[in-house]
């Protein structure tokens, strides 16, 4: 095992605890950035380009038929092999936390559409579920099992917010363990079914899960209700006959007490567990190797990496699996230094470089790290985030710099307010109306009085008008106040008074000048 410190040359502010890494044919992609996506990368998915000991995050693009994928922290992810060639390698993403600290209950499928000049285009589709739909959660696991020529997703564990009837202002972000139900999800038909197994009594989160063929092993985890990390080891086997699926669970001996550990695969039948916690404030510094042979599991300790003093003394650590037996780790920076990074990053190589593609298809585990807190800062997105075409990212270094000034602070603006008496924008039913909208409705500022925000859709604004108003400096008045504004700013037209013409007091002469000859003629005429 070799530990190497790496430097992130750009966009380092986007990396935070709870991110995920996806490995597509040896290329690693970063997902789960801090805050909402910027215009420089509206997808929120970056190519993690590793060059020796330097890492650069490069924006990726989505196909035009993709859905919107919000940045999610602590989701459940796994790989999935589809039936067609285009679906040979896919990632399933479920749940997680948005930058607004909301929990997602949606399930997404990520696949590669094309590769061109080192540029990767993804297609992201959202799967609609019916039946026993799992509630919104984070810190859980999802795996795919294969039995009798069929495949099925298996979801377990996690945490969710308290029921709305029990949430108070002081404990609005308090979470609880999800019920220990096992959900089977059919990705083809979108059906979900829950199973109650007597062996699973307590809810677990931030556990390790390993799937191979028709079997899933669940190891460790943290029980929030009891505040313990039980040394549990469960084996869940799923049989997929022509009729209803059969699910059974067996409690096995030889488990270990660990939560928030990272799992990586080093060969066909061996996995390595790195990191995690064994107590509330105590990291687990030892590593374990897991061997799966003939439906048997064996866990044993392995050589401990030569951890650096910074890693040994840090209170928390986090990371994710890069694939091919490599783990990406992060620790908080040292605040005592004059110039300090927010986090320092390392790569831990647990396997040789000759892993083939088939060996990576079994690494389906819940990764990332335990949630350091129940509340995170609220971060807003831009009102207008325009879609980027493929040729917008031709320059490799054009978007390498992360700039906090790219977006305005609109944290005091409520997107889901009732902006007018006829407002029909609802957070539960809203869908994007303008092409510039992603996950929030477009709003525009009304300058009446002290000013207030209104939804552009409620004002019946055309998209061209909306873009023109947002780019200019002209004042805008909503439909309710536009007549008042006209009355205040436009004076009424007053007809001019008709004045009768006044007669002149002195009659003006003709102004003609009489010559001496004419005067003499007139005198002779009247004499």
Backbone torsions as a table, in degrees:
resi	resn	phi	psi	omega
1	UNK	NA	129.0	-178.3
2	UNK	-121.6	129.7	179.7
3	UNK	-106.6	130.8	-177.4
4	UNK	-137.5	129.9	175.8
5	UNK	-77.8	138.4	-179.2
6	UNK	-125.8	156.3	177.5
7	UNK	-114.2	137.2	176.2
8	UNK	-98.7	114.6	-170.7
9	UNK	-79.8	-19.2	-178.1
10	UNK	-153.1	159.6	176.2
11	UNK	55.3	28.7	-178.5
12	UNK	-66.0	-25.8	-179.5
13	UNK	-68.8	-13.6	-179.9
14	UNK	-81.4	-19.7	-175.6
15	UNK	-84.1	127.7	-177.9
16	UNK	-146.6	162.7	175.4
17	UNK	-58.7	137.5	179.6
18	UNK	104.4	-0.1	-179.8
19	UNK	-74.3	169.3	178.9
20	UNK	-131.2	153.2	175.4
21	UNK	-121.1	140.6	178.6
22	UNK	-123.9	134.1	-177.7
23	UNK	-111.1	110.9	176.7
24	UNK	-110.4	105.1	177.0
25	UNK	53.2	43.9	176.9
26	UNK	89.3	-12.3	176.7
27	UNK	-95.4	131.8	-175.3
28	UNK	-101.6	136.1	-178.6
29	UNK	-127.1	139.1	-176.4
30	UNK	-96.6	136.1	-179.6
31	UNK	-142.8	141.8	179.7
32	UNK	101.3	47.3	-176.0
33	UNK	-69.8	166.5	175.2
34	UNK	-79.4	126.9	179.6
35	UNK	79.7	177.5	179.2
36	UNK	-79.5	154.7	-178.5
37	UNK	-60.7	148.3	177.5
38	UNK	-97.3	174.4	178.8
39	UNK	-65.0	-27.8	-179.0
40	UNK	-66.6	-26.6	176.7
41	UNK	-150.2	81.5	-176.1
42	UNK	-66.1	-17.3	-179.9
43	UNK	-77.0	-27.1	-176.6
44	UNK	75.3	9.1	178.2
45	UNK	-115.3	129.8	-175.9
46	UNK	-122.7	146.2	172.2
47	UNK	-81.4	121.5	-179.8
48	UNK	-88.3	91.0	-176.5
49	UNK	-87.6	118.8	-177.5
50	UNK	-106.1	121.7	177.7
51	UNK	-128.7	101.3	-174.2
52	UNK	58.4	-114.5	-177.8
53	UNK	-107.0	21.3	-179.8
54	UNK	-120.6	139.8	-180.0
55	UNK	-122.8	134.2	177.6
56	UNK	-126.6	133.6	177.6
57	UNK	-95.9	119.0	-179.2
58	UNK	-115.8	137.2	-177.0
59	UNK	-64.7	148.5	172.8
60	UNK	-116.8	169.3	-177.7
61	UNK	-125.4	158.3	176.0
62	UNK	-109.1	153.5	175.0
63	UNK	-70.4	162.6	-175.5
64	UNK	-67.5	-23.0	180.0
65	UNK	-93.2	15.8	179.5
66	UNK	-84.6	154.8	172.9
67	UNK	-90.0	172.4	178.3
68	UNK	-81.0	133.7	178.9
69	UNK	-115.9	108.5	179.5
70	UNK	-73.2	154.0	175.0
71	UNK	-68.8	123.4	-174.2
72	UNK	-120.2	131.5	174.9
73	UNK	-102.0	142.9	180.0
74	UNK	57.1	42.3	174.3
75	UNK	-82.2	173.8	171.1
76	UNK	-100.2	128.2	-178.3
77	UNK	-130.9	152.9	174.3
78	UNK	-162.7	163.6	176.8
79	UNK	-89.8	156.0	-177.1
80	UNK	-147.6	130.8	178.6
81	UNK	-98.6	115.6	178.8
82	UNK	-83.1	179.9	-177.2
83	UNK	-82.7	-36.8	-177.1
84	UNK	-88.1	169.5	-178.8
85	UNK	-67.5	-36.5	179.8
86	UNK	-69.7	-20.1	179.9
87	UNK	-105.1	25.1	-176.5
88	UNK	-62.1	-38.8	-177.0
89	UNK	-135.3	112.1	-179.7
90	UNK	-131.6	160.6	174.0
91	UNK	-118.4	136.8	174.9
92	UNK	-101.5	131.1	179.6
93	UNK	-125.2	126.6	179.1
94	UNK	-136.1	140.0	173.5
95	UNK	69.4	-160.4	-179.8
96	UNK	108.0	173.1	-179.6
97	UNK	-105.9	136.0	174.2
98	UNK	-85.9	167.3	176.6
99	UNK	-59.9	-20.4	176.2
100	UNK	-84.5	8.2	-179.9
101	UNK	67.9	22.9	175.1
102	UNK	-94.2	149.5	179.6
103	UNK	-95.7	140.7	-178.8
104	UNK	-100.6	141.9	174.0
105	UNK	-114.6	13.0	-176.0
106	UNK	-91.0	159.5	178.4
107	UNK	-124.9	130.4	-176.3
108	UNK	-121.0	151.8	176.4
109	UNK	-122.0	122.4	-179.7
110	UNK	-107.6	131.3	177.2
111	UNK	-143.8	157.9	179.7
112	UNK	-89.8	128.1	178.9
113	UNK	-91.3	-47.9	-177.3
114	UNK	-155.9	158.9	174.0
115	UNK	-128.5	128.2	-177.4
116	UNK	-147.5	117.4	179.0
117	UNK	52.5	48.6	179.4
118	UNK	66.5	8.6	175.9
119	UNK	-99.4	128.2	-177.4
120	UNK	-108.4	131.9	176.1
121	UNK	-108.8	125.7	-178.9
122	UNK	-102.5	156.4	167.4
123	UNK	-119.3	125.1	179.5
124	UNK	-116.6	123.8	179.4
125	UNK	-124.1	144.8	178.1
126	UNK	-99.2	132.3	-179.9
127	UNK	-98.1	126.5	175.7
128	UNK	-87.4	131.3	-178.4
129	UNK	-109.1	146.9	174.1
130	UNK	-129.5	162.6	-179.2
131	UNK	96.0	-135.2	178.7
132	UNK	-85.1	80.1	-175.8
133	UNK	-74.0	126.5	178.2
134	UNK	-63.3	141.5	178.8
135	UNK	-70.8	163.3	178.4
136	UNK	-61.1	135.9	-174.8
137	UNK	-159.7	173.2	174.4
138	UNK	-149.5	164.7	-179.8
139	UNK	72.2	23.2	-178.0
140	UNK	-108.8	-170.0	-179.8
141	UNK	-134.2	150.2	172.8
142	UNK	-137.8	135.7	-179.3
143	UNK	-137.5	165.1	177.5
144	UNK	-120.4	128.1	177.1
145	UNK	-110.4	153.4	-178.6
146	UNK	-126.6	124.8	-177.9
147	UNK	-148.7	130.1	176.0
148	UNK	54.2	39.3	178.5
149	UNK	77.7	7.7	179.5
150	UNK	-117.3	164.6	177.3
151	UNK	-130.8	152.3	-178.5
152	UNK	-153.5	138.4	175.4
153	UNK	-85.0	142.5	-179.5
154	UNK	-124.5	120.5	-177.4
155	UNK	-116.8	137.8	-177.4
156	UNK	-152.8	146.6	168.8
157	UNK	78.8	-165.3	177.7
158	UNK	105.1	177.7	178.4
159	UNK	-125.4	153.2	177.5
160	UNK	-142.8	166.7	178.1
161	UNK	-69.6	157.1	176.0
162	UNK	-61.6	153.4	176.2
163	UNK	-56.3	150.3	-175.8
164	UNK	-58.5	-27.9	179.8
165	UNK	-73.2	-17.4	-178.7
166	UNK	-107.9	-3.0	-177.9
167	UNK	-84.2	132.3	176.5
168	UNK	-119.9	171.0	-178.9
169	UNK	-62.4	-41.1	-178.3
170	UNK	-69.9	-30.9	-176.5
171	UNK	-122.3	43.5	-176.2
172	UNK	-66.4	-34.9	-177.5
173	UNK	-98.5	15.9	178.0
174	UNK	-69.5	139.6	-177.0
175	UNK	-119.7	164.9	178.9
176	UNK	-142.7	160.1	176.7
177	UNK	-65.1	137.6	171.9
178	UNK	-70.7	154.7	178.5
179	UNK	-60.4	143.6	-175.8
180	UNK	-76.0	55.8	177.4
181	UNK	-94.7	148.6	175.4
182	UNK	-103.7	125.3	-178.6
183	UNK	-106.5	130.3	170.7
184	UNK	-101.1	128.0	-176.0
185	UNK	-121.0	122.0	175.6
186	UNK	-92.2	108.1	-175.9
187	UNK	-70.6	-23.9	-178.3
188	UNK	-75.2	-44.0	-176.4
189	UNK	-105.3	-7.0	177.9
190	UNK	72.4	29.8	179.8
191	UNK	-100.3	139.0	178.2
192	UNK	-126.8	134.9	-179.7
193	UNK	-133.4	134.0	179.9
194	UNK	-100.1	146.8	179.5
195	UNK	-128.9	136.7	175.9
196	UNK	-104.0	115.4	-179.2
197	UNK	-107.2	129.4	-175.7
198	UNK	-64.2	-24.0	-179.6
199	UNK	-71.8	-22.2	-178.8
200	UNK	-99.6	102.3	-174.9
201	UNK	-100.3	-35.5	-175.0
202	UNK	-116.3	148.5	176.0
203	UNK	-71.8	146.1	-180.0
204	UNK	-130.6	150.9	174.4
205	UNK	-145.2	159.2	-179.6
206	UNK	54.3	43.4	177.8
207	UNK	-97.7	177.1	176.7
208	UNK	-107.1	134.7	177.3
209	UNK	-131.8	137.5	179.9
210	UNK	-128.1	129.0	-179.7
211	UNK	-116.7	135.9	173.7
212	UNK	-148.8	122.1	-177.8
213	UNK	57.8	-117.0	-176.5
214	UNK	-103.0	15.5	-172.9
215	UNK	-126.3	142.1	175.6
216	UNK	-125.8	133.9	175.3
217	UNK	-109.1	129.3	178.4
218	UNK	-113.0	125.6	-171.1
219	UNK	-129.1	133.4	173.9
220	UNK	66.5	-144.5	-178.0
221	UNK	107.4	173.4	-178.6
222	UNK	-125.5	129.8	175.9
223	UNK	-98.7	112.6	-176.7
224	UNK	-70.8	-34.1	-178.2
225	UNK	-64.7	-40.2	-179.2
226	UNK	-100.2	-8.2	-178.3
227	UNK	53.6	48.4	178.7
228	UNK	-133.2	160.9	173.6
229	UNK	-117.5	84.6	-174.2
230	UNK	-67.7	146.5	178.5
231	UNK	-85.3	61.5	-176.9
232	UNK	-91.4	153.0	173.6
233	UNK	-144.0	112.0	-178.6
234	UNK	-113.2	145.8	172.9
235	UNK	-120.2	117.8	179.5
236	UNK	-109.8	122.6	-179.0
237	UNK	-114.3	133.8	-176.8
238	UNK	-120.0	122.7	176.5
239	UNK	-107.9	131.4	-175.8
240	UNK	-117.6	77.4	176.0
241	UNK	-77.8	-169.1	178.9
242	UNK	-67.8	-30.1	-179.8
243	UNK	-89.4	-138.7	-178.7
244	UNK	-74.7	145.4	177.7
245	UNK	-65.9	152.5	176.3
246	UNK	-114.6	125.1	-177.7
247	UNK	-123.0	127.6	175.7
248	UNK	-137.1	153.3	-176.3
249	UNK	-127.4	141.4	178.7
250	UNK	-130.0	133.6	176.0
251	UNK	-88.0	123.1	-177.5
252	UNK	-108.9	151.4	175.3
253	UNK	-82.1	168.5	173.0
254	UNK	87.6	22.4	178.2
255	UNK	-77.7	172.6	178.4
256	UNK	-128.1	153.9	179.7
257	UNK	-92.9	108.4	-178.6
258	UNK	-160.7	146.5	173.2
259	UNK	-136.1	153.6	177.6
260	UNK	61.1	28.2	178.2
261	UNK	-79.4	161.1	179.5
262	UNK	-110.4	134.5	-177.8
263	UNK	-112.3	132.7	175.0
264	UNK	-137.0	149.7	-176.2
265	UNK	-101.1	134.0	-177.8
266	UNK	-109.7	-22.3	171.2
267	UNK	-159.3	-170.4	-172.5
268	UNK	-56.7	-38.3	-171.9
269	UNK	-121.7	9.6	-176.1
270	UNK	-128.8	139.7	179.3
271	UNK	-130.5	157.6	179.0
272	UNK	-123.3	133.3	175.4
273	UNK	-102.0	124.6	-176.9
274	UNK	-125.4	140.8	170.7
275	UNK	75.0	-158.5	-178.6
276	UNK	94.2	-172.1	-177.4
277	UNK	-130.2	143.3	173.9
278	UNK	-107.7	-19.7	172.3
279	UNK	-137.1	176.5	-175.2
280	UNK	-56.4	-46.3	-177.4
281	UNK	-120.4	29.9	-177.9
282	UNK	-131.9	117.4	178.3
283	UNK	-72.9	155.4	177.4
284	UNK	-99.5	105.5	-171.4
285	UNK	-85.9	-18.3	-179.0
286	UNK	-85.0	158.0	178.7
287	UNK	-117.3	154.1	179.7
288	UNK	-127.7	149.5	174.2
289	UNK	-112.3	134.7	-177.8
290	UNK	-114.3	127.9	179.3
291	UNK	-114.3	131.6	177.6
292	UNK	-116.2	114.7	179.6
293	UNK	-142.9	124.4	175.0
294	UNK	50.4	54.5	177.5
295	UNK	60.3	25.1	175.9
296	UNK	-121.8	149.4	179.6
297	UNK	-125.2	135.8	179.0
298	UNK	-131.0	129.4	-179.1
299	UNK	-117.6	126.2	179.0
300	UNK	-143.5	155.1	178.8
301	UNK	-75.3	153.2	179.0
302	UNK	-130.7	178.9	-177.9
303	UNK	-60.8	130.0	-179.1
304	UNK	-79.5	135.4	177.6
305	UNK	-62.5	159.5	177.0
306	UNK	-82.0	81.2	-176.7
307	UNK	-64.1	142.3	177.2
308	UNK	-75.4	159.8	177.4
309	UNK	-58.4	-35.1	178.9
310	UNK	-62.9	-41.0	179.0
311	UNK	-68.5	-41.0	-178.1
312	UNK	-63.3	-36.7	-173.9
313	UNK	-95.6	-5.6	178.6
314	UNK	-72.6	145.5	-178.6
315	UNK	-78.5	-33.5	-179.7
316	UNK	-130.1	160.2	169.3
317	UNK	-150.7	159.8	-175.7
318	UNK	-153.8	170.4	-179.8
319	UNK	167.2	-166.9	-178.7
320	UNK	-159.8	168.0	-178.3
321	UNK	-86.1	124.7	177.8
322	UNK	-87.5	-8.9	-175.6
323	UNK	88.1	166.3	179.1
324	UNK	57.1	32.9	175.6
325	UNK	74.9	22.2	-178.5
326	UNK	-121.7	140.0	-179.2
327	UNK	-119.1	138.3	177.3
328	UNK	-103.5	119.4	-175.2
329	UNK	-117.1	150.4	175.9
330	UNK	-139.2	144.7	176.0
331	UNK	-133.0	155.8	178.8
332	UNK	-64.9	150.0	177.3
333	UNK	-74.3	165.8	-179.8
334	UNK	-87.1	111.9	-178.1
335	UNK	-72.9	-10.7	-179.1
336	UNK	-75.7	-20.2	-179.1
337	UNK	-77.9	154.2	-179.7
338	UNK	-65.3	-48.0	176.6
339	UNK	-114.6	113.0	-174.4
340	UNK	-132.8	138.1	173.8
341	UNK	-78.7	156.1	177.9
342	UNK	-65.5	-39.5	179.6
343	UNK	-140.9	152.5	170.4
344	UNK	-111.9	145.1	-171.7
345	UNK	-125.5	149.4	-178.8
346	UNK	-138.9	155.8	168.6
347	UNK	-117.3	133.9	178.8
348	UNK	-116.3	114.0	-179.3
349	UNK	-95.0	119.0	-176.7
350	UNK	-105.2	-5.9	-175.3
351	UNK	-139.2	170.0	175.7
352	UNK	-74.3	172.4	-176.4
353	UNK	-86.8	3.2	-173.5
354	UNK	-101.2	26.9	175.7
355	UNK	-70.7	137.1	179.0
356	UNK	-96.6	176.8	-174.3
357	UNK	-67.0	-35.8	-177.0
358	UNK	-65.3	-27.4	-177.6
359	UNK	-72.5	-20.8	-177.0
360	UNK	-87.5	-6.4	-175.0
361	UNK	-78.9	-11.0	-178.0
362	UNK	-97.1	-7.4	-175.9
363	UNK	-81.3	87.1	179.9
364	UNK	-122.7	94.9	-175.7
365	UNK	-141.5	157.3	173.5
366	UNK	-78.7	120.1	-175.0
367	UNK	-115.8	-158.0	-177.3
368	UNK	73.1	-160.5	-172.0
369	UNK	-126.9	168.8	-178.3
370	UNK	-69.5	145.4	-178.4
371	UNK	-65.4	119.8	-178.3
372	UNK	-71.1	-14.7	-179.9
373	UNK	-166.6	163.1	-177.9
374	UNK	-86.1	-12.4	-176.8
375	UNK	-128.5	136.4	177.6
376	UNK	-128.0	157.2	-179.4
377	UNK	-61.3	145.3	178.4
378	UNK	-82.1	128.7	-179.9
379	UNK	-129.0	132.0	-174.7
380	UNK	-98.2	159.3	174.7
381	UNK	-97.6	173.8	174.6
382	UNK	-73.7	152.5	175.6
383	UNK	-67.2	-41.8	-177.9
384	UNK	-119.6	117.8	178.3
385	UNK	-126.5	102.5	-173.0
386	UNK	-80.1	143.1	178.9
387	UNK	-68.2	145.4	-179.4
388	UNK	-107.7	135.9	176.9
389	UNK	-83.4	171.9	-176.1
390	UNK	-62.9	-38.7	-177.1
391	UNK	-76.6	-1.6	177.8
392	UNK	-73.3	-15.6	-175.9
393	UNK	-116.2	30.9	-179.3
394	UNK	-66.6	-33.9	179.3
395	UNK	-81.1	129.9	-175.6
396	UNK	-68.4	-34.6	-173.2
397	UNK	-106.7	11.1	-174.3
398	UNK	-67.1	-33.8	-174.9
399	UNK	-118.5	29.0	-175.8
400	UNK	-76.6	-22.1	-174.8
401	UNK	-95.8	125.2	176.5
402	UNK	-87.1	124.5	-175.0
403	UNK	-120.8	118.4	-179.8
404	UNK	-66.8	-19.8	-178.7
405	UNK	-81.7	2.2	-179.2
406	UNK	-65.4	-21.6	-177.7
407	UNK	-135.5	151.7	-179.6
408	UNK	-85.4	157.0	177.3
409	UNK	-86.2	110.6	-180.0
410	UNK	-119.5	30.6	-175.5
411	UNK	-65.9	-21.3	179.7
412	UNK	-85.8	-4.3	-178.6
413	UNK	-96.4	124.4	176.6
414	UNK	-88.3	122.5	-179.7
415	UNK	-74.7	-26.0	-172.1
416	UNK	-107.3	33.6	178.2
417	UNK	-81.3	165.6	170.1
418	UNK	-90.8	98.3	-168.9
419	UNK	-78.4	-22.6	-177.8
420	UNK	-156.8	167.6	-179.1
421	UNK	-59.4	-26.8	-178.8
422	UNK	-101.2	15.3	-177.2
423	UNK	-66.3	131.8	179.0
424	UNK	-126.9	22.9	178.4
425	UNK	-84.5	118.5	-178.5
426	UNK	-125.2	136.2	-175.9
427	UNK	-63.0	-27.1	-176.3
428	UNK	-85.5	-22.1	-175.5
429	UNK	-119.7	-3.9	-174.4
430	UNK	-69.0	139.8	172.6
431	UNK	-130.3	150.5	-179.4
432	UNK	-56.0	135.3	-179.7
433	UNK	-107.1	-41.8	177.9
434	UNK	-96.6	155.6	178.6
435	UNK	-69.0	-17.4	-179.9
436	UNK	-86.0	-5.4	-178.2
437	UNK	-90.1	145.6	175.8
438	UNK	-119.0	-76.3	-177.1
439	UNK	-124.3	7.0	177.6
440	UNK	-138.4	146.2	177.8
441	UNK	-71.3	143.8	177.7
442	UNK	-69.2	137.4	-179.0
443	UNK	-127.8	157.8	179.6
444	UNK	-139.5	148.6	-171.8
445	UNK	-91.9	126.6	174.9
446	UNK	-92.4	128.8	-173.6
447	UNK	-89.0	10.2	-179.3
448	UNK	-72.1	132.0	177.1
449	UNK	60.2	-127.7	177.7
450	UNK	-79.0	-4.8	178.3
451	UNK	87.0	150.0	176.1
452	UNK	-161.2	162.7	-177.7
453	UNK	-98.7	144.6	176.9
454	UNK	-134.4	156.6	176.9
455	UNK	-78.1	132.8	180.0
456	UNK	-62.8	-34.5	-179.6
457	UNK	-67.5	-36.6	178.4
458	UNK	-68.8	-24.2	179.2
459	UNK	-87.9	1.5	179.8
460	UNK	57.6	39.4	179.4
461	UNK	-82.9	135.5	172.8
462	UNK	-70.6	152.9	-176.4
463	UNK	-62.5	-37.8	178.8
464	UNK	-64.5	-40.3	178.1
465	UNK	-66.1	-39.8	179.7
466	UNK	-62.5	-45.5	179.5
467	UNK	-65.3	-38.8	179.3
468	UNK	-64.2	-42.9	-179.7
469	UNK	-68.2	-37.0	-179.0
470	UNK	-71.2	-26.7	-178.9
471	UNK	-86.5	-23.8	-177.3
472	UNK	-95.3	-175.0	-178.8
473	UNK	-116.1	12.8	180.0
474	UNK	-73.1	147.1	177.5
475	UNK	-76.4	145.5	179.3
476	UNK	-121.7	142.9	177.2
477	UNK	-125.3	132.5	-176.9
478	UNK	-69.2	172.8	-177.1
479	UNK	-61.9	-28.4	-177.4
480	UNK	-76.9	-28.7	-173.8
481	UNK	-114.1	2.5	-176.6
482	UNK	-67.7	-36.9	179.0
483	UNK	-68.4	-38.3	177.5
484	UNK	-64.2	-40.7	-180.0
485	UNK	-64.7	-38.7	178.3
486	UNK	-65.6	-38.6	-179.7
487	UNK	-66.7	-33.9	-178.5
488	UNK	-79.9	-35.6	-172.1
489	UNK	-99.5	-15.5	-178.2
490	UNK	-116.2	108.0	179.9
491	UNK	-67.9	149.1	179.2
492	UNK	-68.8	147.1	-179.2
493	UNK	-79.1	122.0	-178.2
494	UNK	-106.5	128.1	179.4
495	UNK	-71.7	140.8	179.6
496	UNK	-68.5	146.3	179.3
497	UNK	-72.9	137.7	177.3
498	UNK	-86.9	117.1	179.7
499	UNK	-105.0	126.9	178.2
500	UNK	-68.6	143.4	-179.5
501	UNK	-67.5	138.8	180.0
502	UNK	-93.4	138.8	179.1
503	UNK	-74.5	143.1	-179.0
504	UNK	-74.9	135.6	179.8
505	UNK	-71.8	-31.4	-179.0
506	UNK	-119.7	124.4	179.8
507	UNK	-76.6	128.4	-178.3
508	UNK	-77.9	141.6	176.9
509	UNK	-75.2	172.0	-178.8
510	UNK	-72.2	-21.6	178.8
511	UNK	83.5	8.6	-179.1
512	UNK	-85.1	144.8	-179.4
513	UNK	-104.5	124.7	-179.8
514	UNK	-86.2	132.4	178.0
515	UNK	-81.4	160.0	177.8
516	UNK	-57.1	-34.3	-179.7
517	UNK	-66.1	-40.7	179.6
518	UNK	-68.0	-39.0	178.4
519	UNK	-61.9	-42.1	179.8
520	UNK	-64.8	-38.4	179.1
521	UNK	-65.4	-41.1	-178.9
522	UNK	-68.0	-37.0	179.4
523	UNK	-65.9	-41.2	179.5
524	UNK	-68.4	-28.9	-177.8
525	UNK	-70.2	-38.7	-175.6
526	UNK	-96.5	-4.4	177.8
527	UNK	-77.3	NA	NA
